[in-house]
Structures are given as C-alpha cells and as structure tokens.
Amino acid sequence: MTDEAATDETLIAALWRVIAAHGWPGLTMRRLAAEAGTDTAALRARFPTRLDLLLLHGRVMDQAVLAGTIPGQGGSARDRVFDVLMRRLDAMQPHREGILRLFEDMRRDPAIALALAPHIGIAMGWMLEAAEIEAKSCQARLLAMGLAGVWLATIRAWVRDDSPDMGATMAALDSALDRAERIARPLGLLRGEVAPPPAEEAAETS
C-alpha cells in the first residue's frame, strides 16, 4: 500500500466520522482536517468541493475491490458479480454509520444524489472489470447501467439490514441479479465465462 493510498483511507475514515457526528450540512473542511490530523490548506489542494471527498470515497472503494480480485477467478459471470458487489459492501461496512447519515440528509437535499448519479455508472464499470465481464464498448455501457440498478436495489436493502452477516442484503442482491440476468442474457450481454488458470499454472504461482 502506498503512502497516498493510506492517506486516502485516513481521509475517508475521518470523513465518515464527521458526517456521522454532524451530518452533511455540518461537514466542514475545518472539522475534517482536525479529524484527519491534517490542515485545511492540504485539503484545499486536493478537494475543491465537498463533493470531491465523496468521489474519493468511491475511488477508494473501487480500489479495495480491484485489489482483492484474483485474475482468472473462474466461475459464472453472475457469481463473480455477486462476489464483487459484496466485497464492495464489505469495504463500506466500517463507515456504515456515516453513510447512513448521508442517506438521511440526501432525502432533504436530493441535489447530492443528482451530483453523484453519473459516477455510479463509472464505479459499476470498474466492478465489471473486477468481475472480468467482457463486452464491447456499447454493451459495456449497458451492462454498467444495469449493474447500477442492481447496486441501488442492494443498497436499499443494506440500509435496512443491521445483521452482522448481511443476510437480507445478500438475498436482495441475489434477487436483483436474477432480474438483471433475465434481461441481459436474451440480449447477449453476458458472454464469455472466464476459466480458472490451468492446474500447472496455479501450482507454479502457489
């Protein structure tokens, strides 16, 4: 892990602690700097607006999933997508209190959701990469849009699910993927299962 990545993780953890305590309206760069152990000048150099902090969170979550992806993981496309999205939720879980507080504030200020909406599709494109789903560019965009719908349905379940094993969340994701798969397969959007590496190659790298 690089120093920059560690700094990003520190900032994200501090961001969600501040939001959990003060809400989105109470998030100030001064409070964040104090919580993260940095100064406002350093924050200004990297984050022109508070929205940029949320975009950093998205990138850190993407990186956490991608870093845990094993090339040539094999299995069905559906199973790989399920695994990827659950690993993204696992990365979010330590920040749950702050994220839930932000969702509450979004109901009063929908402009936050509108500003973030285009970036969900970008994040889901990276999740397709992590799941090793291959598609041509136009098909990849459609898949990312569909996966965004799956993700939002899963997030709605996650918000209500306070169980330690996230059983209700997994059930919601499973159901959302079933619906998405019924639409995607007849359109030829899910193709090319990725085979696991040969036994000889696996033995050499183990």
Buried (B, 14 or more C-beta within 10 A) or exposed (E): EEEEEEBBBBBBBBBBBBBBBBBBEEBEBEBBBBBBEBEBEBBEEEBEEBBEBBBBBBBBBBBBBBEBBEEEBEBEBBBBBBBBBBBBBBBBEEBBEBBBBBBEBBEEEEEBEEEBEEBBBBBBBBBBBBBBBBBEEEBBEBBBEBBBBBBEBBBBBBBEBEEEEBEBBBEBBEBBBEEBBEEBEEEEBBEEBBEEBEEEEEEEEE
